[in-house]
Amino acid sequence: MRPLKVLSVTSEIFPIIKTGGLADVAGALPAALAQEAVRVITLVPGYPAVLKALKGAEILHEYPAFFGGAARLLSGTGADLDLFVIDAPHLFERPGSPYLAPNGRDWPDNARRFAALARAAADIGQGLVPAFVPDIIHAHDWQAGLVPAYLRLVAGPRPATVITIHNIAFQGIFPADLLFELGLPASMFTVDGVEYYGQIGFLKAGLQLADRITTVSPTYAREIQTPEGGMALDGLLRSRSSIVSGILNGIDERVWNPSTDALLARTYDRDSLDARSVNKRALQERLGLKPDSDAMLFGVVSRLSEQKGLDLVLAGLSRLLAGGAQLALLGAGDTTLEDSFQSARVVYPGQVGCFFGYDEALAHQIQGGSDALLVPSRFEPCGLTQLCAMRYGSIPVVSRVGGLADTIVDANEMAIATGSGTGIQFGPVTLGAAIDAFDRAKRLWRDKDAWRRLQTNGMKADVSWHRPAKQYADLYRSCVPET
């Protein structure tokens, strides 16, 4: 295979800076692609956490004036990842979330901040770093959406561009009067460029101008080309359907491995599943649940939002908890949902335990200690928690949408008879269907042999990056002429 150089452009990367699944993908994919003769260097903003993690930093370029201040392009390594970093204190030296100010609202200059990320990527694509001139620039989500636009402004050869949609609900839409401030000419403000209903659309620009478009599951690739799922971008995506593909995410099996996971009270594998009871007891104790091995324990690891369908869990909570079942929840987001789950903890003492915020260790402990994991999303591009659940022997209970439909084999009667099920699916995404799924999960859990087969099937499934990495490598090579 011809070796390829790929510049990955992302606003977050695990384990250095993370708000969601984008970081997990950006952090795990480079190592998997190395097995396919693809060298990846990742360009990330110089947040405080990134600069703290950067080792062996070298200055590659200095920008005297870069979107409102001086900046430097650095190279180095962080968490065993090869990185380019935009050290621009006026844009990125801020506490907390990469996107939100302390008041919980978007930083008012997010357009400049992430235009800077895309501009630096385009400069690297044009040879700013002679030692690494990429064949491909892989832009992730709206924050990198202007990369193809900036590359269209320069003459001469340019790298091919791939943009991946991790969640089409987040589009990066900004006022039109920022056009010149972002270094974009008037000629770019058209329906064939960055214009989006009279504003500047970062994601729209990437989808309009990239050479290839991917998203993170085949079903989601179809859903976003419909009016119901496309968030007003479905027409554009249908017009470019020949270059749209869905590639399922994987998980980093070095990080998510129950046989070696130091964050668990007890490690185990599919031949020692009884050891999960130790993790269940530890999880119950941590979240103030009644220590009871005979209580079915449902887990949730999720952003708290309407998209994730957690209002259905609240609405069906009395049915979910009937018979002494329990709920362990880790998440943050919508304050109304947080308040409602907090109230539920008071109403159902010992049966509902919650932690509001981000806690990587607790995420592992819920996967390793819960009996089943709830993912009732209204839409879900891919989902990673259900993949982790399979790996850890927690049975996913999921809605039949997006990547959830692509990754979970429903334990219907035929699947149980043939031994092929890995979880429970339900649809449509309604309260009635969700309650039926809760009840079905509890019935199956009481059939210990059937439940054990589901656990074993899930733990045997290949949820690694091996197959997706090969698909990405094949996609990259389809963009680059053979020489």
C-alpha positions in Angstrom: 0.0 0.0 0.0 1.1 3.5 -0.8 1.9 5.4 2.5 -0.4 8.3 3.0 -0.1 11.5 5.1 -3.3 12.7 6.7 -3.9 15.9 8.7 -6.8 15.4 11.1 -8.4 18.6 12.2 -10.5 18.5 15.4 -11.6 20.7 18.2 -11.1 18.0 20.9 -9.1 14.8 21.3 -9.2 12.1 24.0 -7.5 11.9 26.5 -6.4 15.5 26.5 -9.6 17.4 26.0 -13.0 15.9 25.7 -16.7 16.9 25.7 -18.1 14.0 23.7 -17.6 11.2 21.2 -15.7 13.4 18.7 -12.8 13.4 21.1 -12.8 9.6 21.4 -12.8 9.2 17.6 -10.0 11.7 17.1 -7.9 10.1 19.8 -8.3 6.5 18.7 -8.3 6.6 14.9 -4.6 7.6 14.3 -3.2 4.5 15.9 -5.7 2.3 14.0 -4.8 4.0 10.7 -1.1 3.4 11.3 -1.8 -0.3 10.7 -3.1 0.7 7.2 0.1 2.7 6.3 -1.6 6.0 7.0 0.4 8.5 9.1 -1.9 11.0 11.0 -0.9 14.2 12.6 -3.7 15.9 14.4 -4.2 19.7 14.5 -5.9 21.0 17.7 -6.4 24.3 19.3 -3.9 25.3 22.0 -6.3 25.1 25.0 -4.5 25.1 28.4 -5.0 21.4 28.7 -3.4 20.8 25.3 -0.4 23.0 26.0 0.1 21.3 29.3 0.1 17.9 27.7 2.4 18.8 24.8 5.8 17.3 25.0 8.9 18.2 22.9 7.2 21.3 21.6 8.9 22.9 18.5 7.9 26.2 16.9 7.0 25.6 13.2 5.7 28.9 12.3 4.8 32.3 13.8 1.8 34.4 12.8 2.3 38.0 13.8 -1.4 38.7 13.2 -3.8 35.8 13.3 -7.5 36.4 13.9 -6.9 39.2 16.4 -3.5 38.5 17.9 -0.1 36.8 17.5 0.0 33.0 17.3 2.4 30.2 16.8 2.1 26.8 15.2 3.7 24.2 17.4 4.5 20.5 16.9 5.0 17.8 19.5 3.4 14.8 21.1 0.7 14.5 23.7 -0.7 11.3 25.2 1.2 9.3 22.5 -0.4 11.3 19.7 1.5 13.3 17.1 0.1 16.9 17.3 0.2 20.3 15.6 -1.1 22.9 18.0 -2.2 26.5 17.4 -0.8 28.4 20.3 -3.0 31.5 20.2 -3.7 32.8 23.7 -6.2 35.4 22.6 -8.4 32.6 21.1 -7.8 29.5 23.3 -6.3 30.4 26.7 -9.6 30.1 28.5 -10.9 27.9 31.3 -13.4 25.1 31.1 -15.2 24.0 28.0 -13.7 24.4 24.6 -16.9 26.0 23.3 -18.8 27.5 26.3 -18.0 30.5 28.5 -18.5 30.2 32.3 -22.0 31.5 31.9 -22.9 28.4 29.8 -23.2 30.2 26.6 -21.1 29.9 23.4 -18.0 32.0 23.5 -19.0 35.1 21.4 -15.9 34.8 19.2 -16.3 31.1 18.3 -16.4 32.0 14.6 -12.9 33.5 14.8 -11.6 30.7 17.1 -12.6 27.9 14.8 -11.9 29.8 11.6 -8.4 30.0 12.9 -8.3 26.3 13.3 -9.4 25.8 9.7 -7.1 28.5 8.3 -4.0 26.9 10.0 -5.1 23.5 8.5 -5.3 25.0 5.0 -1.9 26.6 5.5 -0.4 23.2 6.4 -2.2 21.7 3.4 -0.4 24.3 1.2 3.1 23.3 2.5 3.5 25.5 5.6 5.4 22.5 7.2 7.6 21.1 4.5 8.3 17.9 6.5 4.6 17.1 6.5 2.6 18.0 3.4 -0.6 16.0 3.8 -2.2 14.0 1.0 -5.6 14.3 2.8 -7.0 16.8 5.3 -9.7 15.2 7.4 -12.0 17.8 8.9 -14.2 16.8 11.8 -17.5 18.6 12.4 -18.4 22.3 12.0 -15.4 23.5 13.9 -13.2 22.4 10.9 -15.8 23.1 8.3 -14.1 26.0 6.7 -11.0 24.0 5.7 -12.3 23.2 2.2 -13.4 26.8 1.7 -9.9 28.2 2.5 -8.3 25.7 0.3 -10.5 26.7 -2.6 -9.0 30.3 -2.4 -5.5 29.2 -3.3 -4.1 28.4 -6.7 -2.1 25.2 -7.4 -2.3 21.7 -6.0 -4.1 21.1 -2.8 -4.7 18.1 -0.6 -8.0 16.2 -1.0 -10.5 17.0 1.8 -12.8 14.7 3.8 -15.3 16.0 6.3 -17.0 13.9 8.9 -20.4 14.8 10.4 -20.4 13.5 14.0 -23.7 15.3 14.7 -25.6 17.3 12.1 -27.5 19.2 14.8 -24.4 21.3 15.5 -23.7 23.4 12.4 -21.7 26.5 13.4 -23.9 29.3 12.0 -22.6 32.9 12.3 -23.6 36.4 11.0 -22.8 37.3 7.4 -21.0 40.5 8.4 -18.1 38.3 9.8 -17.2 37.3 6.2 -14.2 39.5 5.7 -13.0 39.2 9.3 -12.8 35.5 8.6 -10.7 36.1 5.5 -13.3 35.1 3.1 -14.0 37.1 -0.1 -17.5 38.2 -1.2 -17.3 35.6 -4.0 -17.4 32.8 -1.4 -20.7 34.1 0.0 -23.0 32.1 -2.4 -25.1 29.1 -2.1 -22.2 27.2 -3.7 -19.9 28.4 -1.0 -20.3 29.3 2.6 -23.7 31.1 2.5 -26.4 29.4 4.5 -29.9 31.1 4.6 -28.2 34.5 4.6 -25.6 33.6 7.2 -22.2 31.8 7.2 -22.5 28.1 7.7 -19.3 26.4 8.8 -20.6 22.8 8.4 -22.6 23.8 5.3 -19.3 25.1 3.7 -17.5 21.8 4.4 -20.4 19.7 3.0 -20.6 21.9 -0.1 -16.8 22.0 -0.8 -15.2 18.8 0.5 -14.2 16.0 -1.8 -15.8 13.4 0.3 -18.4 13.4 3.1 -18.6 10.8 5.8 -20.7 10.3 8.8 -20.5 7.8 11.6 -22.9 5.0 10.6 -24.6 3.8 7.4 -28.1 4.4 8.8 -27.3 7.9 9.9 -25.9 8.6 6.4 -29.4 7.8 5.0 -31.3 9.6 7.8 -29.5 12.9 7.2 -30.6 12.9 3.6 -34.2 13.1 4.7 -36.1 16.2 5.8 -36.7 14.6 9.2 -33.1 13.9 9.9 -31.1 16.4 7.8 -31.6 19.6 9.9 -32.2 21.6 6.7 -29.0 20.3 5.1 -30.8 17.2 3.6 -31.1 18.8 0.1 -27.4 19.6 -0.1 -26.6 16.1 1.1 -28.9 14.5 -1.5 -27.3 16.6 -4.2 -23.9 15.2 -3.2 -25.1 11.7 -2.3 -22.6 10.0 -4.5 -19.8 11.1 -2.2 -21.6 10.5 1.1 -20.8 7.4 3.1 -21.3 6.1 6.6 -18.5 4.4 8.5 -19.2 3.1 11.9 -17.1 4.2 14.8 -15.1 1.8 16.9 -13.8 2.1 20.4 -10.3 2.1 21.7 -10.0 -1.4 23.1 -6.8 -0.4 25.0 -9.0 2.0 27.0 -12.2 0.0 27.1 -11.1 -3.5 28.2 -12.8 -5.0 31.3 -9.9 -7.5 31.7 -7.4 -4.8 32.3 -9.4 -1.7 33.4 -7.9 -0.3 36.5 -10.9 1.9 37.1 -13.0 -1.1 38.0 -13.3 -2.6 41.4 -12.8 -6.1 39.8 -11.5 -6.9 36.3 -13.1 -9.8 34.4 -13.7 -11.2 30.9 -16.4 -13.2 29.3 -15.2 -16.4 31.0 -15.5 -14.8 34.5 -18.7 -12.7 34.2 -19.7 -13.6 37.8 -17.0 -11.1 38.9 -19.1 -8.3 37.6 -21.1 -8.6 40.8 -18.2 -6.9 42.7 -18.4 -3.9 40.3 -22.2 -3.8 40.7 -21.9 -3.6 44.5 -19.2 -0.9 44.2 -21.4 1.1 41.8 -24.4 0.8 44.1 -22.3 2.0 47.1 -20.8 5.0 45.1 -24.2 6.3 44.0 -26.1 5.6 47.2 -28.1 2.8 45.8 -29.4 -0.1 47.9 -26.7 -2.8 47.9 -28.7 -5.6 46.4 -27.4 -8.1 43.9 -30.9 -9.2 43.1 -32.0 -5.8 41.9 -31.7 -5.2 38.2 -29.4 -2.2 37.7 -29.9 0.0 34.6 -27.2 2.5 33.7 -27.1 5.7 31.7 -23.9 7.5 30.5 -25.1 10.4 28.4 -25.3 14.0 27.6 -28.7 15.1 29.1 -30.7 16.4 26.2 -33.9 15.8 24.3 -31.9 14.2 21.5 -30.8 11.5 23.9 -34.4 10.6 24.8 -33.8 10.8 28.6 -37.2 12.5 29.1 -38.6 9.1 28.1 -36.7 7.5 31.0 -38.1 10.0 33.4 -41.6 9.6 32.0 -41.4 5.8 32.3 -39.4 5.8 35.5 -42.0 4.2 37.8 -42.3 1.3 35.3 -38.5 1.0 34.9 -38.1 0.8 38.7 -41.0 -1.5 39.4 -40.0 -4.7 41.2 -37.1 -3.1 42.8 -34.9 -2.2 39.8 -32.4 0.6 40.1 -31.0 3.4 37.9 -27.4 4.7 37.9 -27.0 7.9 35.9 -23.9 9.9 34.8 -24.5 12.9 32.7 -24.8 16.7 32.3 -26.6 19.1 30.1 -30.2 20.3 30.2 -30.8 21.8 33.6 -34.5 20.8 33.5 -33.5 17.2 33.0 -30.8 17.4 35.8 -33.4 18.8 38.2 -35.9 16.1 37.3 -33.4 13.3 37.9 -32.3 15.0 41.1 -36.0 15.0 42.2 -36.3 11.3 41.2 -33.4 10.5 43.5 -35.4 11.9 46.4 -38.7 10.2 45.4 -36.9 6.8 44.9 -34.3 6.7 47.6 -31.9 3.8 47.1 -33.2 3.1 43.6 -32.0 6.2 41.7 -28.4 7.4 41.9 -27.1 10.3 39.9 -23.8 12.2 39.2 -24.1 15.4 37.2 -20.9 16.2 35.3 -18.1 14.5 33.6 -16.3 11.6 35.3 -14.4 9.2 33.1 -13.9 6.7 36.0 -17.6 6.6 36.8 -18.4 6.0 33.1 -16.2 2.9 33.2 -17.7 1.8 36.5 -21.3 2.1 35.2 -20.3 0.0 32.1 -18.7 -2.6 34.4 -21.4 -2.7 37.1 -24.7 -2.1 35.4 -26.8 -5.0 34.1 -28.2 -3.0 31.2 -27.4 0.4 29.6 -30.1 2.7 28.3 -29.6 4.6 25.1 -33.1 5.7 24.0 -32.0 8.5 21.6 -34.4 10.2 19.2 -31.5 10.3 16.8 -28.0 9.0 17.2 -25.2 9.4 14.6 -23.3 6.4 15.9 -23.1 6.2 19.7 -20.2 4.8 21.6 -21.7 3.9 24.9 -23.6 1.0 23.5 -20.3 -0.3 22.0 -18.6 0.0 25.4 -21.6 -1.7 27.0 -21.2 -4.7 24.7 -17.5 -4.9 25.5 -18.3 -4.8 29.2 -21.2 -7.2 29.3 -23.9 -4.6 30.0 -26.8 -5.2 27.7 -27.7 -2.2 25.6 -31.3 -1.2 25.5 -31.5 1.2 22.5 -33.8 3.0 20.1 -33.7 1.8 16.5 -32.0 4.9 15.0 -28.7 5.7 13.4 -25.7 3.8 14.6 -27.7 2.1 17.3 -29.7 0.3 14.6 -26.4 -0.6 12.9 -24.5 -1.9 16.0 -27.1 -3.8 18.1 -28.7 -7.1 17.1 -32.2 -7.2 18.8 -32.8 -10.1 21.1 -36.1 -11.0 19.5 -37.4 -14.6 19.7 -35.5 -15.7 16.6 -32.3 -14.1 17.7 -32.6 -15.7 21.1 -33.3 -19.1 19.5 -30.3 -18.8 17.2 -28.0 -17.2 19.8 -27.3 -14.0 17.8 -28.8 -11.2 19.9 -26.6 -8.6 21.5 -29.1 -6.2 23.0 -32.7 -4.8 22.9 -33.9 -2.4 20.3 -37.2 -0.5 20.2 -39.0 1.7 17.8 -40.6 4.1 17.2 -39.0 6.4 19.8 -42.1 6.8 21.9 -42.9 6.4 25.6 -44.9 3.3 25.0 -42.2 1.6 22.9 -39.6 2.6 25.5 -41.6 1.1 28.4 -42.1 -2.1 26.4 -38.3 -2.3 26.0 -37.8 -1.7 29.7 -40.2 -4.6 30.5 -38.6 -6.9 27.9 -35.2 -6.2 29.4 -36.4 -7.1 32.9 -38.0 -10.3 31.6 -34.9 -11.4 29.8 -32.7 -10.6 32.9 -34.7 -13.0 34.9 -33.8 -15.7 32.4 -30.2 -16.0 33.5 -29.1 -18.4 30.7 -30.5 -16.1 27.9 -29.0 -13.1 29.6 -25.6 -14.7 29.8 -25.7 -15.5 26.1 -26.5 -11.9 25.3 -23.5 -10.8 27.4 -21.2 -13.3 25.7 -22.4 -12.4 22.2 -21.7 -8.7 22.9 -18.3 -9.3 24.4 -17.3 -11.4 21.3 -18.4 -8.7 18.9 -15.7 -6.7 17.1 -16.2 -3.2 18.2 -12.6 -2.1 17.6 -11.3 0.4 15.1 -9.8 -2.3 12.9 -12.6 -2.5 10.3 -13.5 1.3 10.3 -9.8 2.2 9.9 -9.5 0.0 6.8 -12.7 1.7 5.4 -11.2 5.2 6.1 -7.9 4.2 4.5 -9.7 2.9 1.4 -11.7 6.2 1.3 -8.5 8.2 1.5 -6.9 6.3 -1.3 -9.9 6.7 -3.5 -9.3 10.5 -3.2 -5.6 10.4 -4.1 -4.4 9.6 -7.7 -1.9 6.7 -7.8 1.7 7.8 -8.6 
